[in-house]
Amino acid sequence: MNLKDRLTHRAFRLVGDAADSLGREAYVVGGYVRDIFLDRRSKDVDFVTVGSGIELAQKVADNLAQVKHRKPHLAVYANYGTAQLRDGDMELEFVGARKESYHRESRNPIVEDGTLKDDMERRDFTINAMAICVNKDRFGELIDPFDGIADLEARIIRTPLDPDITFSDDPLRMMRAIRFATQLNFRIHPETFKAIARNRKRIEIITKERINDELGKIMRSQRPSVGFKLLDMAGLLEIIFPELVALKGVETHEGRGHKDNFFHTLQVLDNVAEKSDNEWLRWAALLHDIAKPRVKRWDEHIGWTFHNHNFIGEKMIPRIFKRMKLPQNDKMKYVAKLVGLHMRPQSVADAGVSDSGVRRLITDSGMDLEDLMMLCEADITSKNPDKVRRQLDGFSRLRKRMEEIIAADDYRTWKNPVNGNDIKEILGLQDGPILAVLKQEIKDAILDGKVENSRQAALDYLLQLARERRGEIEALGGRIP
């Protein structure tokens, strides 16, 4: 491969010319170099120079100003010795060659100026420890001290130096190894993987936010199950996500066993990933059965049961998200909602797709209805083809009826025509449980088709309910109009 032909963006020549004017060596390093050989497009370019990266960045910015007739914005991070600027769609980062040493209690290194060799040795993996020179007289020359090209061709993840030292120094690299293996469909070298297992407890010094960043990249991969299986095999998963590990295993009683909910969950996750790039729908797939270990029971008549695992799981989501420092916002609520509802479409289908059941499903899922159906269809992992066919046929009938009902009256955005303030004003009541009871009865009547879906019909029905509950309402200080 002629690397000059892959460095066609003007930024590479601009950086090389700036380095030459300063009498410096400058190199493209890391992921951009790796992605050239993987034929992957990247817009983030890291440059290393032997000397001050900030000084080189300032010189490039000056030269770029002459080309563009305006000076680009230069972001300087003096504490880290780095600088960033943008040229068109390319984000350029500059740093001086460094060597690093670590204290065992921290992943933050002691950084000193170093040579290109020092900088390559501190890289996490051989496939990221390559550099391409951009100086004019050596433009396009590849520096590959650890034979990263061979590992790319063999699709192997390995560390440049002793993996025990690499992972002990910066334990996040253990998760990065698994993330790269997942994203790139590479395998981790056996000795490197053994070192991850040996050093797994070092992950405890890494912040939840950094761990989540790697988990998110695994989750967004084409087959996220690969990463979670590797995390489990390495012993990392039980440290960072014990609720998932609790799903593992098959218990047998009187010759009857249940499925392994861990591997079932990962299959559901991959099924969703085939259909959707929605990261939070994938999280819902990962967590849809998370409460099963808590509710698992043996019933003499029907065997293993997991009653209410969807509702218990929904309640677990906020606690899991809080502990793991995942978003405490609408994304968390979305995941909890889908976990809580994931059994509903099957129960509606099994009950014969009644209009009242369909309306409730539509109103409760709202605009997330299609995501819920995608999750439920992905949840079909049975090896029994007859069972799969029956479930898919049931969902097909359900989808057809949902489309018909939505076409007639779009219940996805439905709200109860009567709210708590209405009830208090009309009946002269104070806040209390009776308000929720009356609202629920009005909702049920509308969704069951007993009362027209209009405000006036709902208010008339409220008065009917009030008359039927006269004694209770008057005892609470209310009145019947």
MOHU-V615202 format. One record per residue. N is the residue number from 1. D_CENTER is the distance of its C-alpha to the mean C-alpha in Angstrom with 1 decimal. Layout:
N D_CENTER
N D_CENTER
This chain:
1 35.6
2 37.3
3 34.8
4 36.9
5 35.9
6 32.2
7 32.8
8 34.3
9 32.6
10 35.2
11 33.1
12 33.9
13 37.6
14 37.5
15 35.9
16 38.4
17 41.3
18 40.3
19 40.0
20 43.4
21 45.0
22 43.8
23 45.0
24 41.5
25 39.4
26 36.0
27 33.3
28 30.0
29 27.7
30 24.4
31 21.6
32 23.8
33 26.5
34 24.3
35 22.9
36 26.5
37 27.3
38 24.2
39 25.1
40 21.8
41 22.2
42 21.1
43 22.2
44 21.7
45 24.8
46 25.8
47 29.5
48 31.4
49 35.0
50 37.6
51 38.4
52 36.8
53 33.6
54 34.2
55 37.8
56 36.7
57 34.1
58 36.9
59 39.2
60 36.7
61 36.2
62 40.0
63 40.5
64 37.7
65 39.6
66 42.7
67 40.9
68 39.1
69 41.9
70 39.5
71 37.8
72 34.0
73 31.9
74 31.7
75 29.2
76 30.7
77 29.2
78 32.3
79 31.0
80 28.8
81 31.3
82 29.0
83 29.3
84 27.4
85 28.8
86 27.9
87 30.2
88 29.4
89 25.8
90 25.8
91 24.4
92 26.8
93 26.4
94 29.5
95 30.2
96 33.2
97 33.4
98 32.6
99 33.1
100 31.3
101 32.2
102 30.3
103 31.3
104 29.9
105 28.6
106 26.4
107 24.1
108 25.7
109 28.4
110 32.0
111 32.2
112 35.5
113 36.7
114 36.8
115 37.6
116 35.4
117 35.9
118 34.6
119 31.5
120 30.8
121 31.2
122 28.6
123 25.9
124 23.2
125 23.9
126 26.9
127 25.0
128 24.1
129 27.6
130 29.5
131 31.2
132 33.1
133 36.1
134 36.7
135 40.1
136 42.7
137 44.8
138 41.8
139 39.4
140 37.0
141 38.0
142 35.3
143 35.1
144 33.5
145 34.8
146 32.7
147 32.8
148 29.3
149 30.5
150 31.5
151 28.2
152 26.5
153 29.0
154 28.6
155 24.7
156 24.8
157 22.8
158 25.3
159 26.2
160 29.3
161 31.0
162 31.1
163 27.6
164 28.6
165 29.4
166 26.4
167 24.0
168 26.2
169 26.5
170 22.8
171 20.7
172 17.4
173 18.8
174 18.4
175 14.6
176 15.2
177 17.5
178 15.1
179 12.5
180 15.4
181 16.8
182 13.7
183 13.4
184 17.2
185 18.2
186 20.5
187 21.9
188 22.3
189 26.0
190 27.4
191 28.8
192 25.7
193 23.7
194 26.5
195 26.3
196 22.6
197 23.8
198 26.7
199 24.9
200 21.9
201 23.2
202 23.1
203 19.4
204 20.6
205 21.8
206 18.4
207 16.9
208 13.8
209 12.6
210 13.1
211 11.5
212 8.2
213 8.6
214 9.1
215 6.5
216 4.0
217 6.9
218 7.4
219 4.5
220 6.0
221 9.3
222 12.1
223 12.4
224 9.5
225 12.2
226 14.2
227 12.2
228 12.1
229 15.8
230 16.7
231 15.2
232 17.4
233 20.3
234 20.4
235 20.4
236 17.5
237 15.4
238 18.3
239 18.2
240 14.7
241 13.7
242 17.1
243 16.4
244 14.8
245 17.9
246 20.1
247 19.3
248 21.1
249 24.6
250 27.2
251 30.0
252 33.3
253 36.1
254 39.3
255 38.0
256 35.0
257 31.4
258 28.0
259 25.2
260 22.8
261 19.9
262 17.6
263 18.3
264 18.4
265 14.8
266 13.7
267 15.9
268 14.6
269 11.0
270 12.8
271 14.9
272 12.3
273 10.9
274 14.6
275 15.0
276 12.1
277 9.7
278 8.3
279 4.5
280 5.8
281 8.4
282 6.6
283 5.8
284 9.5
285 10.5
286 9.6
287 11.4
288 14.1
289 16.8
290 16.0
291 19.4
292 21.5
293 22.8
294 24.1
295 26.0
296 27.2
297 31.0
298 33.8
299 36.0
300 39.4
301 39.6
302 36.2
303 34.5
304 31.0
305 29.4
306 26.1
307 27.4
308 25.3
309 22.1
310 20.2
311 21.9
312 21.5
313 17.8
314 17.4
315 19.4
316 17.3
317 14.0
318 15.4
319 16.8
320 13.7
321 11.7
322 14.9
323 15.6
324 12.3
325 12.6
326 9.5
327 10.6
328 13.9
329 14.3
330 14.1
331 10.3
332 11.2
333 14.4
334 12.9
335 10.9
336 14.2
337 16.3
338 14.9
339 15.2
340 18.7
341 19.8
342 18.6
343 22.1
344 24.0
345 24.3
346 25.7
347 28.2
348 29.3
349 29.8
350 31.7
351 33.8
352 35.1
353 33.0
354 35.1
355 35.0
356 34.5
357 31.5
358 30.0
359 30.6
360 28.9
361 25.9
362 25.8
363 26.5
364 24.0
365 21.0
366 22.2
367 20.4
368 17.4
369 20.0
370 18.9
371 15.3
372 16.9
373 19.3
374 16.8
375 15.1
376 18.6
377 19.9
378 17.1
379 18.3
380 21.6
381 21.8
382 25.5
383 27.8
384 30.6
385 31.0
386 33.2
387 30.6
388 27.9
389 30.4
390 31.4
391 27.9
392 27.1
393 30.6
394 29.9
395 26.7
396 28.7
397 31.4
398 29.0
399 27.4
400 30.9
401 32.1
402 29.1
403 29.9
404 33.6
405 33.0
406 30.6
407 33.2
408 35.9
409 34.2
410 30.5
411 29.4
412 25.8
413 27.0
414 29.6
415 30.7
416 33.6
417 36.7
418 37.9
419 36.2
420 37.2
421 39.3
422 41.3
423 42.1
424 43.2
425 45.4
426 47.0
427 47.6
428 48.2
429 45.6
430 43.7
431 40.1
432 39.7
433 38.2
434 40.7
435 38.7
436 35.6
437 37.9
438 39.6
439 36.5
440 35.1
441 38.4
442 38.6
443 35.0
444 36.0
445 39.3
446 37.7
447 35.0
448 37.7
449 39.9
450 42.6
451 42.4
452 42.0
453 38.7
454 40.5
455 41.0
456 44.7
457 44.4
458 41.8
459 44.3
460 47.1
461 45.2
462 44.5
463 48.2
464 48.9
465 46.5
466 48.1
467 51.6
468 50.5
469 49.1
470 52.1
471 53.0
472 49.5
473 48.9
474 52.3
475 51.8
476 48.8
477 51.0
478 49.9
479 52.2
480 52.6
481 53.4
